[in-house]
Amino acid sequence: MSDENPICSAKGCRTAAVWVLAWNNPKLHTPERRKTWLACEEHREHLSQFLGVRGFLKDVVTLDAWERERRDSAADG
């Protein structure tokens, strides 16, 4: 995440993001590809359900864990 203060992806929400929802549309993306939406506490469940009903949701992790994993992967690469 390149933003210093990432915000929730829910329409109209300007609250700080706490969660990363990793998803993939199998009709458009290769299986290993992950797109992301960010969510605040209030919108995590709603956004997860939206993606889940479509079969797109792959993972939900905290923003801190997501950023830590990205840093660790970059350091190993």
LUMTI-115083 format. One record per residue: y, x, z of N, C-alpha, C, CB in turn. Coordinates in steps of 0.1 Angstrom, whole numbers, plus 5000, padded with zeros to 4 digits. Glycine has a CB too. Layout:
BEGIN
YXZYXZYXZYXZ
...
end
This chain:
BEGIN
498850085000500050005000501250095000500049905012
502150074990503250164989504450114997503650184975
504549985000505649935007505649985022505649775007
506850015027506950055041506649935050508250115044
507149825046506949695054506349595046508349655060
505049605044504349505035504449365041502949545032
504649265032504749125037503549045032506049065033
503348925038502248835034502448795020502248715044
501248775013501248724999501348574997500048774992
501348505008501448355008502748315002501148285021
502748214993504048174987505048144997503748054978
506248204996507348175005507348245018507448035007
506248315022506148375035506748515034504648385039
507548545045508248675045507748755058509748665045
506648705064506148765076505448895073505248665084
505448985083504749115081503249095079505049205093
502649165070501249155067500449235078500949215053
499349175082498449235091497049255085498349145104
496749175075495349175069495449205054494749045071
494349265049494149295035492949205031494049445031
493149125020492049055014491749115001492448895013
490649185001490149254988489349154980489349384992
489649144967489049044959488849094945489848914959
488049024937487749064924487348934916486549174924
487848924904487448814895486448864886488648744887
485148834888484048894880484248864865482748844884
484948764861485148744846486148844840485648604844
487048904849488048994844487949134849489348944849
487249164860487249294866485849344867487849294880
485649484866484449544868484049524883484449694865
482749524886482249494900482949584911480849514901
483249704908483749794919485349774920483449934916
485949714911487449694911487849604923487949634898
488849634930489349544941490849524939489049614955
491249404938492649364938492849324953492949234928
494149324957494449284971495549184972494749414979
495349104982496449024987496649065002496148864986
497849055006498149075020498348945028499449165022
498048945040498148815048498648845062496848745048
499548755067499948755081498848675088501348685083
498848675102497848605110497848455105498248615125
498948395103499048255100498348215087500448205100
498448305077497948265064496548335060498948305054
496048415069494748485066493648385062494348575077
493448285070492348195068492548115055492248095080
493748065053494047985041493848075028495547935041
494348195028494248275016492748315014495148405017
492048345025490648375024489848265018490048415038
490148135023489448025018489748005003489847895025
490948024999491348004985490548104976492848034983
490448224980489648324972488148294974489948464977
487648264986486248244988485648124980486048215003
486448014979485947904972485647934957486947784972
486448034952486248074938485248184937487648124933
484748234948483748344947484348474945482748314937
485648494948486448614945486448704957487848584940
486448654969486748734981485548824984486948634993
485948954985484949064988485049115002485149174978
486249125008486349185021487649145027486249335020
487749135040488949115048488949215059489048965054
489949305059490149405069491549415073489649545063
491849475085493149495089493949585080493249545104
495249565079496049655070495949805075497449615071
495849825088495749955093494450025089495749955109
493349945090492050005085492050025070490849905089
492649945063492649955048493450085044493349835041
494550105051495450225048494750345053496750215055
494050345064493250465069492150495059492750435083
491450395054490350425045490950485032489650295041
492050435027492650495015493050635017493850405011
493650665029494050805032492850895032494850815045
491850845039490550925041489950955027489550855050
489950855019489350865005490150964997489250734998
491450964998492351054990492151194995493851014992
491951215008491751345014490351405010491851345029
489351315008488051365004487951394989487051265008
488851334982488751344967489351464962489351224961
end
